[in-house]
Amino acid sequence: MRRFYLLLLVLLLWIPTQAQTTSWEAAFYVELSAAPYAAEIRLLNQNGQVTNIALPTNLSRGAGTSSYRQVIISDDRRYVVLSEFQEDSGIAFPLRIADLQNGTCCLEVSPLATMQAYDFAGFEPNGSRFAFSYVGSNPNDSLPFSGGLMVVDAATGVIASNIAMRAAAIANGMSEHAVWALMETWARDGIRFADNCYGCEGRFEGQYALWQPDIGGFITNPNISFSIFGTRLDATGEFLYMAQNQAFAYDPSPGLFAVPNVIHYTPTGGIVSFMTEQNMPTAPVAYFNLDAVALDRVHWVADGQAFLVANNNGNFWDVVYRDGRVERLSFNSIGDIRVLAGTPDGWLSQFTDTNGNGAIVHHRMNNTQSTVFSMAADTTVQLIDAPELGLSLPLNPPTFPTITAPTVGVPATIDATASVRCKGFMPSRLTIGEQARVTPGASNRLRSNPSTNASIVGQIPGEGIFFVLEGPVCDEGNGIAWWRVEYQGITGWTAEGQGGDYWTEPLNR
């Protein structure tokens, strides 16, 4: 009888309908105006309370010329670091550090004479140091680009550690031609990074290495996978991975990457490469639905007690619980809805209508939701710190049931969607789940929303290759077809063309 009560207690710790309401906080960078610069940090806690912290007006140099800003904040919410890319010149300004407690700004850091880009790993847990990778040009270097990994103390601006990317790559068995790094986070066991290139399509999956700057060393095989097709739950090491499994109904649309139709689940955290295994990972299938054979994203939610599947149909999400239950969330909206991050009691999403206005929404597992704050069309919002998930799970949490493929008959395929034609524009040529590129010549801007009035979050140079995530959204007034795409880790909306001109083209045609 004692064993029965012990088992019942363990089950109650993870039962999906009773997500624990632990204390948590999410942080957003909200840019109210690019010129003149006006921005603030908004903190959201588990009770739905929002705290606004104004940022110094001189934190940005932009004056309207900078198209992209990346922001990180320390765990104690004292220090903020901003990186800024200038679209006009194609260069990045020195990093700027603000002390919000003392109201001082700004300490500056510039690793090279001319900077091209940065990628933040964030602040060390409960500390004042932050880590990032950088790439730029140096008059003393024979190569066109050089880069490295750096740690800086935000309290003093002092560089605590700096290592050339080539040295870090060689030490970890990575490509010696890597000029900078794809950064993930500064976790308790070290700084996660992977080798990356600059001016190319970049890494989309693989294994992170760990940099431990205090001892000057690396852990080369920590078994920490990453992929744009999946997501890892750090607390347990479990991994969810989208792929096309042709034992199930699938979309046969051609492309460099097959359209994913299932979610694979591995409790050990390892993944099988999307490329080398011909899109057939060996991990069990934990999700398939005939209504959603073209998947867009998968997210851990409810403190890791469930995962949420977004599909390219755009009118519903499925929440999958550890006991195999599936809850469908249907919605009819004119605009874009995307999940930002899971929370211990649900998840956060961002809604943007076709006019560029929007809101941050908090969804809870008791089927309620609330608007955290609303946004005008010219407002830029970044989630810069999300709650840590999985802390309420037991040491060995229950796994998701396996879905068995049909054993009789030939699996059905789903006809590829016919070309869409937006009023005032030629037939669209891009396809969700495929790669495309900007036509040679001028660059294409990436915007936060499908509107010419939306803020610019990046740019794709001529012949730059990107991944198509969603679309098209038709701007009939301007004769534009907008697509949500991913380019070198930046997600935004780009115009396929306007009127009788194509500015992008499929990569495989």
FENWOZI-V105487 format. One line per field, one symbol per residue. psi: psi as a letter, one per 40 degrees, with the letter a starting at -180 (. if undefined). burial: b if it has 9 or more other ideal C-beta (glycine too) atoms within 8 Angstrom, else e. A space follows every 50 residues. Layout:
psi=???
burial=???
This chain:
psi=dddddddddddddehdefhhgihihihhhhhdhdhihhiihhhhieeehh hhhiiieediedfeehehhhiiiidefdhhhhihhhddefihiiihhihd defihhiihhdidhidiihheaiihfieiiiiiiiaihdeheidiiaahi hihddeehhdihhidddddddefaheeheaihicigadeahhiiiiihfa eiieiahiihhgddefaihdgefhiiieeaiihddeeihhhhihheeiii hehiidhihieihihheeeiihhdddfffgieiihehihdegegidiihh iffeeiihhiiedeeiihhhideeihhhhiihigahhihdiiidebiiih hhieeeiaihhhhieffiiihdiihidehhhhhehiihiedeiidgiiii ihhhiiehihiiihhihihihiheiihieihheiiiihihbiihihidig ieeiiheaihihehhihhdiaihhgddefhhihhihhfehhahihdahbe hheiiide.
burial=eeeeeeeeebeebbebeebeebebbbbbbbbebbeebebbbbbbbbebeb eebebbeebbebeeebbbbbbbbbeebebbbbbbbbbeeebbbebbbbbb eeeebbebbebbeebbbbbbbebbeeebbbbbbbbbbbeeeeeebbbbbb bbbbeebeeebebebbebbbebebeeebbbbbbbebbeebbbbbbbbbee ebbebebbbbbbbeeeebbeebbbbbbebbbbbbbbbbbbbbbbbeebbb bebebebbbbbbbbbbeebebbebeebebbbebebbbbbeebbbbbbbbb bbbbbbbbbbbbeeebbbbbbbeeebeeeeeeeebbbebbbbbbbbbbbb bbbbebbbbbbbbbbeeeeebbbebebbbbbebbebbebbbbbeeebeeb eebebeeeeebeebeeeeebebebbeebbbbbbbbbbbbeeebbbbbbbb beebbbbbbbebebbbbbbbbbbbbeeebbbbbbbbbeebebbbbbbbee ebbbbbbee
